[in-house]
Amino acid sequence: MFFNYVTIKKIAVPVVADLKEIALLATEKERENDAFRIFLKQLDSGFVDKIVHPINECITQKVDCTQCGNCCKSLMINITAEESESLAELFQTDIVTIKEKYIEESQQGQMIMNTIPCHFLKGTTCSIYEHRFTECRQFPHLHKPDFTGRLFGTLMYYAICPIIFNVIEDLKVKLEFTT
């Protein structure tokens, strides 16, 4: 790919944090994002990760998730058995009560929060923030390897997550993507 020979520009792209503006822009950019997804799939995953990870670190520092809470309002949250036990300890109750009150369990044993928005969202902040679930701590998962392998899921949340929105937009600029 020709990007092996291109110096990635360090361009400061202003961070968009207003959720209404992000939702509007996301609608306007649907076709562009489809083309961008196809474009990214043609690139080496390791190469893309080397660009995405620093962008993510920079953007994450500029976005205060506790002022947003949009993921807590709209995502299904998976929970591990250990996390359900920790929740029982936190609330000083038994695991049966926790499951009855907060968790839905599949026949295969996979557990999810039984409501959207999350039970623990108070305003825009998690009421158990210091004890939040692994999936919540890791969202939007942009720090993980193989960004291009998770593009479908990432772009699903482009319209609701300021971090994802801004990382994608900055990535377009750095890769000099045009439609």
FENRA-V840548 format. One record per helix or strand. SS is the DSSP state (@ for helix, = for strand). FROM is the first residue (numbers start at 1). TO is the last residue. Records with the same first field share a line. If there is no record, write none. Layout:
SS=FROM-TO ; FROM-TO
//
This chain:
@=2-5 ; 19-28 ; 30-41 ; 45-62 ; 65-67 ; 70-74 ; 81-90 ; 95-102 ; 129-131 ; 134-138 ; 147-156 ; 162-174
==78-79 ; 103-105 ; 111-113 ; 121-122 ; 125-126
//
